Amino acid sequence: MAILGHRNAQMSATYSHISNPVLKEQYEKVIAAGGRIAGPAAEELLTSRIGEDTLNWLKTNFFKTELELGHCLRAPAEGPCECDLYLRCSKFLTTSEYAPRLRSRLAREQQLAQDAVERGWPREVERHNAIADRIRGLLADLGETPEPSPDDHC
């Protein structure tokens, strides 16, 4: 809705003309169902502070920018992305749809941090704990629990 500048999901569905059935299903599940978004780019997107060119690009390419745990809002005019830790990238955005993946990644980061503790690698412990903290923050922003859900299918 925010990307299209509409006040309600039904208006977005009316004007978006999504013909790909998979994309339409994703849209209806996440956006039309009142899905929440989180990540550094969420505030910019929610407050309509995105430039017109970027907004137009996002309207046609959002579903093409899927990452493991969300989407990248980097427009082509910004050049290639050199960000390895996209969870911290200012262009990273995720939705409630990714909660199961986020929870799975959180569990993995916690395992890796524990392994690093056992090996005596303090910098790796710090790195994995920082990623885990970021994922917990994203889940909280989405109104999701960090605990695995019976509905998670990762």
C-alpha positions in Angstrom: 0.0 0.0 0.0 2.8 2.4 1.0 4.7 1.7 -2.2 1.6 2.4 -4.3 0.5 5.3 -2.2 -2.9 3.9 -1.3 -4.9 4.1 1.9 -6.2 0.6 1.9 -5.1 -2.8 0.6 -8.2 -3.2 -1.5 -7.3 -0.1 -3.5 -3.8 -1.4 -4.0 -5.2 -4.8 -5.2 -7.5 -3.0 -7.6 -4.8 -0.9 -9.3 -1.8 -3.2 -9.1 -3.0 -5.7 -11.7 -0.8 -8.5 -10.5 -1.1 -11.3 -13.1 1.5 -13.7 -11.8 -0.5 -16.0 -9.4 2.5 -16.6 -7.1 3.2 -12.9 -6.7 -0.5 -12.2 -6.3 -0.7 -14.8 -3.5 2.3 -13.3 -1.8 0.9 -9.8 -2.1 -2.5 -10.8 -0.7 -0.9 -12.8 2.2 1.5 -10.0 3.3 0.3 -6.6 2.2 -3.4 -7.0 1.8 -3.6 -9.0 5.0 -2.1 -6.0 6.9 1.4 -7.5 7.0 4.0 -5.5 8.9 7.4 -4.5 7.7 10.7 -4.0 9.5 14.3 -3.2 8.8 16.3 0.0 8.3 14.3 0.9 5.2 10.9 0.4 6.8 10.6 3.9 8.3 11.6 5.5 5.0 9.0 3.4 3.2 6.2 3.9 5.7 6.7 7.7 5.8 6.8 8.0 2.0 10.4 9.5 2.0 11.4 7.5 -1.0 12.3 9.4 -4.2 9.9 9.1 -7.1 12.3 7.2 -9.3 13.0 4.7 -6.6 9.3 4.3 -5.8 8.6 3.7 -9.5 11.3 1.0 -9.7 10.0 -0.6 -6.5 6.5 -0.8 -7.9 7.7 -3.0 -10.7 10.7 -4.9 -9.1 10.0 -5.4 -5.4 9.3 -9.1 -5.7 12.5 -9.6 -7.9 14.7 -8.3 -5.1 14.0 -11.1 -2.6 16.8 -12.1 -0.2 17.0 -15.0 2.2 15.2 -13.0 5.0 13.4 -10.2 3.1 14.0 -7.8 0.3 16.5 -5.3 -0.9 15.2 -1.8 -1.8 18.4 -0.8 -3.6 17.5 0.8 -6.9 19.8 0.1 -9.9 20.8 3.8 -10.1 22.5 3.3 -6.7 25.0 0.9 -8.3 25.9 -2.6 -7.2 25.5 -3.6 -3.6 28.6 -4.4 -1.7 26.8 -5.2 1.6 27.4 -8.7 3.0 25.4 -8.1 6.2 22.2 -7.1 4.6 20.4 -7.4 7.9 22.1 -4.1 8.8 21.9 -2.5 5.3 19.8 0.7 5.1 18.0 -0.8 2.1 17.0 -4.1 3.8 13.3 -4.7 4.4 11.4 -7.7 5.7 7.8 -8.7 6.4 5.9 -11.0 8.6 6.0 -13.6 5.8 9.7 -14.1 6.6 9.2 -14.7 10.4 9.8 -18.5 10.1 13.0 -17.9 8.2 14.1 -15.2 10.6 13.5 -17.6 13.6 15.4 -20.3 11.8 18.3 -18.0 11.2 18.2 -16.8 14.8 18.5 -20.4 16.0 21.5 -20.9 13.7 23.2 -17.7 14.8 22.8 -18.8 18.4 24.3 -22.2 17.6 27.2 -20.5 15.9 27.8 -18.2 18.8 27.8 -21.1 21.2 30.3 -23.0 19.0 32.5 -19.9 18.9 32.4 -19.7 22.8 33.5 -23.4 22.9 36.4 -22.7 20.5 37.5 -19.5 22.3 36.8 -17.2 19.4 35.5 -14.0 21.1 35.2 -11.9 17.9 33.0 -14.6 16.3 30.9 -14.8 19.5 30.4 -11.0 19.2 29.6 -11.2 15.5 27.0 -14.0 15.8 25.4 -12.4 18.9 25.1 -9.1 17.0 23.3 -10.8 14.1 21.1 -12.6 16.6 20.2 -9.4 18.3 19.4 -7.8 15.0 17.1 -10.7 14.1 15.4 -10.5 17.5 14.8 -6.7 16.8 13.3 -7.4 13.4 11.0 -10.0 14.8 9.9 -7.6 17.6 9.3 -4.9 15.0 7.1 -7.3 13.1 5.2 -8.2 16.3 6.6 -11.8 16.1 8.1 -13.9 18.8 11.6 -15.2 18.5 10.5 -18.6 19.7 9.8 -21.2 17.0 6.2 -21.5 16.0 4.4 -24.8 15.1 3.5 -23.1 11.8 7.2 -22.6 10.9 8.1 -24.6 7.8 11.7 -23.8 7.0 
